[in-house]
């Protein structure tokens, strides 16, 4: 099982990634050991997850979502962009 996830960063930007262990990946981001992008925009809030059956499907879905504009992501995924930690 893989997860696609979207984070709302402190600057209101969106970060999309995939993982096979969502809790560990979020902790890695919180610890500043994840992506440079998230590290420079801490804190963040998890605003979306989607379960996918394997890594291949997760990667394809990630590429699809990353090709969308911010507005398309908000509309298509019904994202809530209020920020509170």
C-alpha positions, 0 to 999 in steps of 0.5 A: 500500500502506498499513499499520496499526500499533500501538505499545506506549508506555512507559506500556504504552498502545497507539497505533493509526495508519496510514501509507503509509511505516512506516519514515518514520512510526516515525522521525517518532514517534521524533523527537517530530514524530508525534502528541502522544500518542506524543510524551508517551509515548516511547519506544515499541515497534512490536508490530503491523503489517497491510498494506492495499491502499489508504487507504480500507481502512486507515482502515476497519480503523483505526476497527474496531480503535480501537473495540475495548477494550484486552483485545479488541485483545490477544486479537484481534491476539495482541499481545505486551505486553513492553516492551524497547527 
